Structures are given as C-alpha cells and as structure tokens.
C-alpha cells in the first residue's frame, strides 16, 4: 500500500508558491511525459531510415534494373543540388548504343557531365537521343546529374528502342 502511494507521488507535480509570478501548466507537463517516449521512437525510426538510405545514397535508395542486354543503376531518392550518377551498362555487344531520355525528365536536372562523351546528340521533339559508338562487351555510360527541382520525376527512357521505367523523388 505504501509503495503504491509513493508511485502516485512520483507522477504528481509538487505545487509550490514561488515569490515570482511564473505561469505554469502542470497538466501540460503530464501530457508531455506521456508523449515523449513515442516522439523518441519516431525520431529513432527516422534516423534508422536515413542511415539505411531512404533519403538518398544508401541501401533503400539504390535501384538496379536489368534484362539480358542492359543494366541501369540509379538512386530513387535524391536531394536537390547534390550530384548523382545515373549508370547504363550495355552488354549487348552492339556497335551503337542509343539512349533516349525525355525532355520532361531532364527538366528536373542539370547535366554536369556524361562519361564517355556521346559521339552524337540529337533532339527529337520530346526526347534527347545520346548516341555512343564503339564495339565493346560492356559499354558503361554514366550521366552525372544535379537535381534542380523538387518533386517526383517519373519517365520511361529508351536504350536501343527498349523502354525502361525510371522513378525518382527529389526532396529539398
């Protein structure tokens, strides 16, 4: 019985009469004590998600699309203003690789560089065609892009007339 009364006293706030006029709300302190563990749990989940890469550069953000002839690697979650790499691997052995990216998708990015440089670039009205020449068993093309707008950027890019769906979320 005595332990029960002591436990009740721990949750109660001592009422004092200070000489200064200070506005206190003991009820709000009690509500804060109830909410605080849940808030810490939310913050912990947010930190773990960030460490795993939910907000870019990590396990949860990396995306790889593959088929028999092509492999695309990119990040689903991007931060506005930070550089990202969009990689295309052509293992088809064809002499020419044509990568078509819609202008609407490119409007979300500033293209910093393309490695290797395309031998030709053409504009077809709705997309930009990057043409790479040369026979190799594994041609790798890397687009270094800097997101300049926030929001969801979805598109279908083409590699040698094969379509691949790309989806990014760019946050501030």
N, C-alpha and C positions, 0 to 999 in steps of 0.2 A: 504494500500500500504506500509506503513511504517513497519507494523508488518511482512509482507512478506519479506522485506529486512532484518529484524533482524533475522528471521528464517534462511535465507540463510547464514548469518554471523556465526550462531552457528555451522553449518556443515562445514564451511571453517576453515582451519587451518591458524593461523596467521603466516606469513612469517617474520622471524626475521634474523638479521645478527649478530650472536654471534662472539665474539673475538676468540673462539676456533673453530677449524675445526672439526665439527661433521657431519657425514653422516646421513642425514635424508631423509625419504621417505614419504612425506605427503600422497601420493596415497595409500600406504600400510596401513596407519592409517585409512583411509576412508573405505577400504575393511574390515579391522578388525572390525570396528564399525558395518558394515552390517552383518558379520558372527557371531559376538559374541552372540547375542540373540539365534541363532539356536544352537550354541555349548552349551549354558547353558541349553537349552531344552533337548538336547541329554544327558547331564550329569544327569539331573533330572530324565529322564526316566530310565537311567542305575541304579541310586540309588534306585528308587522305585522298580525296578525289583529285585534288590539284597535284599531289605527289605522283599519282598514277597516270597523270597526263590528260585528264578530262578537259583541261583548259589549254591544251597545246603541248607539243614536244614531250610526248610520253606514250606509254603502252596503250591507253584508251583512245588516244587521238590518231595514232598511226593507222593508215588504211592501205592495203595492198589488193589490187585487182589483177588477176592472172587468167590467161587462157593458154592455148597451145603455142601461140606465137608472140604474145605481148605480156608485159608486166608493167603495171603503173603503181607507183608509190607516192603517197601524199599524206598530208595531215588534215583531219576533218575539222579540228578546232584551231583557229588562227587568231592571233592578236593583231589589231590594226597597227601598222607601222613596223612590225617585226618581219624580218626576212624569212622566207620559207622556200623549200626545194620541192619541186614537182618533177618526179623522175619517170621517164618512159624507157623501157628496155624492149628492143625489137630483136627477137631471137629467130625470126623467120628466115634470115639469110637473104632477103630480097635486096636488090641493088639500090632501090629508092624507098625511103620512108617518108610518108606524108602525114603530118599531124595537123588536124583541123580543130581550132578552138573558137567557139562562138564569141563575137564581139561583146555581147551582153555579159558573158562571164569575165572576159578580160577587163571590162569596165570597173570591176572590183579591185583590180591590181595594177601596180606599176611593174613592168617587166624590167628587172635590173640587168639580167644577162641570160643568155642561152648558151649552153656548153654542150657540144661544139656549136659553132655558128652555123645557122642553116645556109645551104647553098642558094636558096631562093625563098622569098616570102611573097605570097600573093593574097589579095583581098578579094573575097567572092561575094560581098554584099552583106552576108550575115555572119561570116566567119573569116578567120585569118588562117591561111594554109602555110605551114612551115615545112619546107622540103629539104631532106637530108640525103645526100648521095654517098655511095660507097658500099662495097660488099664487106660485111663482117658477120661473124656468127652471133655476136651480141652487141648490137648498137645501143649505146646508152645516151639519152638526151636528157639534160637537166635544165629545167626552167627555174631561175631564181626570181621569185615574185615577192612583192611587198604589198600586203593588203592596204588599201587606201579608203575603203568604205566598210561600215559595219553592216551586218545582216547575214542572211542566208544566201549563199551563191551556189545554185544547182545548175548543172548543164550536162549535155552529152557531147563528149569530144570524140573525134574520129581518128583512127590510126589505120592508114591504108584502107579506107572505107569500112572499117569495123567500128561500131559505136560502143562507147563505154560511159557509164553514168558516174559523174563526179559530184560530190556534195561537200560544201564547206560551210562552217559557221564562223563568222568573223565578229569578234567582240572587241569593245573599246579597250 
